[in-house]
Every structure is written in structure tokens, then in C-alpha cells.
Amino acid sequence: MTTVRVPAKINLCLGVGPLREDGFHPLATVYQAVDVYDEVKASAVVDDSLTITVHFDGDRAREAAAVPEDDDNLAIRAARLLRERTGTTEGAAIAIRKVIPVAGGMAGGSADAAAALVACNELWGTGLTRVELEVIAAELGSDVPFLIHGGIAMGGGRGELISPVLARGSYHWVFAIAAQGLSTKSVYAEFDRLTAEREVREPEVPGDLLAALRAGDAAALGEALSNDLTEAALSLRPELAATLDVGLECDALGAILSGSGPTSMFLARDDAHALDIAFALTSSRVCADVAQATGPVQGARLI
Ligand code: ATP
């Protein structure tokens, strides 16, 4: 049996360009992996079957209902693709312990796909390098290569083209998790609707964000956080504005939505400040759950 721990991702900036002919938007993003982890185990089976079970800690029935326990699960799709690319005929029983919020803009499904690639590569002895796994990962989804890579990295193309970023420091985050997830597809559709009459420029990673990361300056990073999907996500979920306000009232260094939302994320000065923000969010009842995390951390790794 092999076990892999895989982090969630956040986008420190998310620049979204005009819709491409293939239906994707060009993105210019900086990812950071944070220590909110799913765990994926792959066990040997006697035949070529690929099966999946998903376990949630605590009372998360609504989220559990949204995660498929069949061939549509991204972890199974990842294992299948690895089999196709390597020619192995082995099977596996895959078990996911889910902590990353579902449909929360933190790439939980993509994380499980990344973890399944690493876990099955080890279980089957297929021996692909991490770089080779990242190439297969890009076929599964825009965020999957980064979740193997981890740390902090720039994402170009539709997010799958990973390049290094000079960064120092460790950052303290607070996440406000909404009661109801938001589909990434619906947020992009709303983005297209809202920008139909406007010019959408080719996206770029802001220079001030890269300078803040180079310097390890949390206050400057907080100022530089940006997300082009904010307007679309708030148009679908206007109540998220109140959640962001709670963090700002606590002097969060920055407050934005994570990816396509609805998770809101707040940058804190240190652990004590993160605790203050978490407490304010919990007591103001603007979200269903609150989590604290730090980043950057490594990508999908065998444990
Ligand atoms: P992103 O940030 O990549 O846009 P997200 O974090 O908003 O994604 P996910 O939690 O990855 O959203 O899930 C999106 C949908 O993918 C789920 O509603 C579910 O139907 C499907 N899905 C397939 N496999 C998984 C998985 N292993 N975990 C979670 N969702 C999965």
C-alpha cells in the first residue's frame, strides 16, 4: 500500500484573459500550496479493477454527496491515464481521506488526481519521474501539475504551465469556508457574461506581487493579492462581500476569494493575528467553517 499527502492550493493572483477558441481562458497566476491536506492511499488488488472510496472527517454530508465514488472521480481518472501512458495492467483500490473543502476554489479534486498519480506510480513500480508525472497531470486539469510540484510557482497557459518564482517567507492564512460550494464553470460563465461588452486583456502576473514574494514581505503581499474572478463570484454570491469585510475589519493584510470561490482567504501577520481573524469570522457567523493554514508547503508526497 502507498499513502500520499497532498496540499490544497491558493492563487495569490489570478489574471484571466479573453476566452480562447478551445473554451479555456488564458491565466496568469501565482499558486501557493498550503497545509490543508487530503490523503490518498492506493492498495494492491488481485485483478485489474480500479475502485474508489471517499471518507470525510466530521459531518460533511452535503460535500460528500458532491464527490463521485465511481469512474468520474478525478483520482480514478488519474490512475486510468497513468495506466494508459505506461502500459501497465495493474489495478488498485484507492481510498481518499478528504479534508480540502469540496467546490471551494482550493482545487481539492485536482489535488486527489495529483496524489493518485504519485501513489499509483509507486504502487505499480512504473517509475516515472515527478516531471514526467507533471506532464500527464496537465492532461487531467489546469491545477494538477502544480499540486505535484507544490511550493510557490507561476502558472501560465490555462494554469498548467508551471514556472519557478523566487520567494521567501512563510505566510499565515485564514480561510472562511462557505456553506454551499460554487462551480468553477458557473463562475467563468458569469465572467464571460459580465465582460461580454468589455475588452479583456491578456493576463499578467503583477510586478508588485513578485517583488513582495522576493522580499518575503507579508504586508506588501497582502496589498498585491488580486483575483479577476472576484466580480463574477460576488455577482453569483453577493453575501461573500460581508465575509471579506469581516477579515478587513480585523486588519487582515489582504482579503480575496480563493480561485473561483466561494472560500475567502485572509493573510495574517502571524499566528496570533490569524487566530483573531478566525475568531471574528466564527462569531460573526458569515461562513460555515473557518480554517487556519500556512504556506508554502511541498506538493503531493509519499508518507
Ligand atoms: P478548482 O479550485 O480546481 O476550480 P474546486 O476546489 O472549486 O476546484 P473541487 O473540490 O475540485 O472544486 O470539485 C469540483 C467538482 O469535481 C466536485 O463538485 C465533484 O463533482 C468533482 N470531483 C471529482 N473528483 C473529485 C474529488 N476527488 N474530490 C472532489 N471533487 C471531485
Boltz pocket constraint, residues with backbone or C-beta under 6 A from the ligand:
constraints:
  - pocket:
      binder: B
      contacts: [[A, 66], [A, 67], [A, 68], [A, 72], [A, 73], [A, 74], [A, 75], [A, 96], [A, 100], [A, 101], [A, 102], [A, 103], [A, 104], [A, 105], [A, 106], [A, 107], [A, 108], [A, 109], [A, 110], [A, 112], [A, 113], [A, 143], [A, 182], [A, 184], [A, 259], [A, 260], [A, 261]]
      max_distance: 6.0
